[in-house]
Every structure is written in structure tokens, then in C-alpha cells.
């Protein structure tokens, strides 16, 4: 597929005591290693969006990109830099703290985006959208740049202003379970 996958690992990890969540161990290896393993067959390239631990992330064998927008501007800043560096016309974002991501994520989002001729496809379970599980057209870069330059940071508000579609993944709710605390990590390890 002509998709660049961007793993969003640029956060501050406040709820994990300030440590880089992508590097926290889950079932014996870093969370991000699980993401890479599941994402690799679904995309043509992987970029890691990170603002610290650059050398550690680089050692995983994929290009690391840092936010062009300063001040830990959130996941949209990671998407922004991913769009700038992507070699392919579609960009898929996933967070670094969801080790059980769907093995059909890219395909199902692409099918929904194509069927609806939308600009953005976002995963959803039940009534809950998961904005950082987003497939979008790289041509949206100028629109996103303008949004960020106006000081806007909310992922959901950004894609709501576009021709977007939400794709149901009710059959795979665990694929969107993220890890914010040590307790959540232990619970997910026990469930996996």
C-alpha cells in the first residue's frame, strides 16, 4: 500500500512518571516494538515521531522525525512532521502505547476513505472515536499547517473540519487499549 505509517512517540509521558512510553516494556519488549511488528506489514514505510530518546528510537531501524512545531504540541504535531517527511500519498498515525493495534487497521481505514472519497478516516469503537488512529491524505499538509499556526491542537477538531469518515472496529476493541499508567500496563499484559 502507498502508506507511510507514523508512530506517535513524541509525548511527555506525564502519567508514567515522565518516562518515554514507547520504551516501556510490555511482555518483554518495548511497547513500540509491538507496534512496529504489527504495523510493518500494513504500510510501505514507518516513521517514528519522537522528541527525546532519539538515538534509542533510531536503533529500531526506522527514521525518527521530531516536531517542527515547538513545545510538545501534541499528536497533530507528529502527524504534521510525518506528512512533511512521508514518501507516500497516505499517512497513517498510531500511538506508541497501544501494543495490540489491529492487523487490519490500514486496510479497513483505506477502504473506508476510498469508499467515501474522504480526506480522513478515523477508527471508532462504539461511540468512541480514536482520533490518533487516523489515515489521511498527505495533500492535507497545508490545511494542517494552517490549523497548527493558529495555535489549534485538538486532533478531533482538525479532522472534523474536513471530509472525514469514522470506521467501526467494534470487533476489535482491545486493539485501541492504550497504556497510560503502570497499572494499565499490568492489566493489559494479563489480558494479552
C-alpha positions as CSV (number, residue, x, y, z in Angstrom):
1,X,0.0,0.0,0.0
2,X,1.1,3.6,-0.6
3,X,1.0,4.4,3.1
4,X,3.5,6.0,5.4
5,X,2.9,4.8,9.0
6,X,3.8,7.3,11.7
7,X,4.2,6.0,15.2
8,X,3.5,8.9,17.6
9,X,6.0,8.7,20.4
10,X,6.6,12.4,21.0
11,X,4.6,12.8,24.2
12,X,5.9,13.7,27.7
13,X,4.6,10.6,29.4
14,X,3.4,12.5,32.4
15,X,1.1,9.8,33.7
16,X,4.0,7.3,33.5
17,X,6.2,9.4,35.7
18,X,7.7,11.3,32.7
19,X,9.3,8.3,31.1
20,X,9.1,7.7,27.4
21,X,6.0,5.5,27.0
22,X,7.2,3.9,23.7
23,X,10.2,2.4,25.5
24,X,8.2,0.9,28.5
25,X,8.4,-2.9,28.4
26,X,5.3,-4.9,27.6
27,X,5.6,-8.7,27.5
28,X,9.4,-8.5,27.5
29,X,10.0,-5.8,24.8
30,X,9.3,-2.1,24.4
31,X,5.8,-1.0,23.5
32,X,6.9,0.5,20.3
33,X,8.5,-2.8,19.2
34,X,5.0,-4.4,19.3
35,X,3.6,-1.5,17.2
36,X,6.4,-1.8,14.6
37,X,5.8,-5.6,14.3
38,X,2.1,-5.2,13.7
39,X,2.3,-2.1,11.6
40,X,5.1,-3.1,9.2
41,X,3.1,-5.5,7.0
42,X,0.4,-2.8,6.6
43,X,2.4,0.1,5.3
44,X,5.2,0.9,2.8
45,X,7.4,2.8,5.3
46,X,7.4,3.6,9.0
47,X,8.5,6.9,10.6
48,X,8.8,7.3,14.4
49,X,7.7,10.7,15.7
50,X,9.8,11.4,18.8
51,X,11.1,14.4,20.6
52,X,13.5,12.7,23.0
53,X,15.4,9.3,23.2
54,X,16.2,9.9,19.5
55,X,19.2,7.5,19.5
56,X,17.2,4.8,21.2
57,X,14.4,5.1,18.7
58,X,16.8,5.3,15.7
59,X,18.3,2.0,16.8
60,X,14.9,0.4,15.9
61,X,15.7,0.7,12.2
62,X,13.2,3.4,11.1
63,X,13.7,7.1,10.5
64,X,12.9,9.3,13.5
65,X,11.3,12.7,13.0
66,X,11.0,15.5,15.5
67,X,8.2,18.0,15.7
68,X,8.6,21.1,13.6
69,X,6.1,22.8,15.9
70,X,7.8,23.6,19.2
71,X,6.7,23.0,22.8
72,X,5.3,19.4,22.8
73,X,2.3,20.5,20.6
74,X,0.7,17.0,20.8
75,X,-0.1,14.3,18.3
76,X,-1.1,16.7,15.5
77,X,2.5,18.0,15.5
78,X,3.7,14.4,15.0
79,X,1.3,14.0,12.1
80,X,2.4,17.3,10.7
81,X,6.1,16.3,10.6
82,X,5.2,12.8,9.4
83,X,3.3,14.4,6.4
84,X,6.4,16.6,5.7
85,X,8.7,13.6,5.6
86,X,6.4,10.9,4.1
87,X,7.3,9.4,0.8
88,X,3.7,8.1,0.1
89,X,0.4,9.8,-0.6
90,X,-1.4,8.5,2.5
91,X,-0.3,8.9,6.1
92,X,-1.4,6.6,8.9
93,X,-0.9,7.6,12.6
94,X,-0.9,5.2,15.5
95,X,0.2,6.0,19.1
96,X,3.2,4.2,20.7
97,X,1.2,3.0,23.7
98,X,-1.3,0.6,22.1
99,X,0.7,-2.6,21.6
100,X,-2.3,-4.7,20.3
101,X,-3.1,-2.5,17.3
102,X,-5.3,-4.1,14.7
103,X,-3.6,-6.1,12.0
104,X,-6.3,-4.8,9.6
105,X,-6.1,-1.2,10.6
106,X,-4.6,0.3,7.5
107,X,-6.7,-1.8,5.1
108,X,-10.0,-1.0,6.8
109,X,-9.3,2.7,7.1
110,X,-8.2,2.8,3.5
111,X,-11.3,1.0,2.3
112,X,-13.5,3.5,4.2
113,X,-11.6,6.5,3.0
114,X,-11.8,5.3,-0.6
115,X,-15.4,4.2,-0.5
116,X,-16.5,7.6,0.9
117,X,-13.9,9.6,-1.1
118,X,-13.0,11.2,2.2
119,X,-9.8,13.1,3.2
120,X,-9.5,11.4,6.6
121,X,-10.6,8.1,8.1
122,X,-10.6,7.6,11.8
123,X,-11.0,4.4,13.8
124,X,-14.0,4.1,16.2
125,X,-15.3,1.6,18.7
126,X,-18.9,2.0,19.9
127,X,-19.5,5.7,20.3
128,X,-15.8,6.4,20.9
129,X,-13.7,7.8,18.1
130,X,-9.9,7.2,18.3
131,X,-8.5,10.3,16.5
132,X,-4.8,9.2,16.7
133,X,-5.7,6.1,14.7
134,X,-6.1,8.2,11.6
135,X,-5.5,7.7,7.9
136,X,-5.3,10.8,5.8
137,X,-4.2,12.2,2.5
138,X,-0.7,13.8,2.5
139,X,-2.2,16.6,0.5
140,X,-3.8,17.9,3.7
141,X,-0.4,19.2,4.9
142,X,-1.1,22.9,4.1
143,X,-4.5,22.7,5.8
144,X,-2.9,21.1,8.9
145,X,-0.1,23.7,8.9
146,X,-2.6,26.5,8.9
147,X,-4.5,24.9,11.8
148,X,-1.4,24.5,13.9
149,X,-0.2,28.0,13.1
150,X,-3.4,29.3,14.5
151,X,-2.5,27.7,17.8
152,X,-5.0,24.9,17.5
153,X,-4.0,21.4,18.8
154,X,-7.1,19.2,19.0
155,X,-7.0,16.2,16.7
156,X,-10.7,15.7,16.6
157,X,-11.5,19.4,15.9
158,X,-9.0,19.3,13.0
159,X,-10.4,16.2,11.2
160,X,-14.0,17.4,11.9
161,X,-13.3,20.4,9.8
162,X,-12.5,18.1,6.8
163,X,-14.3,15.5,4.8
164,X,-13.9,12.7,7.3
165,X,-15.3,9.2,7.9
166,X,-15.3,7.2,11.1
167,X,-14.7,3.4,10.6
168,X,-16.1,1.0,13.2
169,X,-13.8,-1.6,14.8
170,X,-16.3,-3.0,17.3
171,X,-15.0,-6.5,16.6
172,X,-11.5,-5.4,17.9
173,X,-12.0,-3.1,20.9
174,X,-8.8,-4.3,22.6
175,X,-6.7,-3.0,19.6
176,X,-7.3,0.5,20.9
177,X,-6.4,0.0,24.5
178,X,-3.6,2.3,25.4
179,X,-1.3,2.3,28.4
180,X,-1.0,5.4,30.5
181,X,-0.1,4.0,33.9
182,X,1.8,1.0,35.3
183,X,-1.5,-0.4,36.5
184,X,-2.9,-0.3,33.0
185,X,0.2,-1.9,31.6
186,X,-0.1,-4.8,34.1
187,X,-3.8,-5.3,33.3
188,X,-3.2,-5.3,29.5
189,X,-0.3,-7.8,29.9
190,X,-2.7,-10.1,31.9
191,X,-5.3,-9.8,29.2
192,X,-3.0,-10.3,26.2
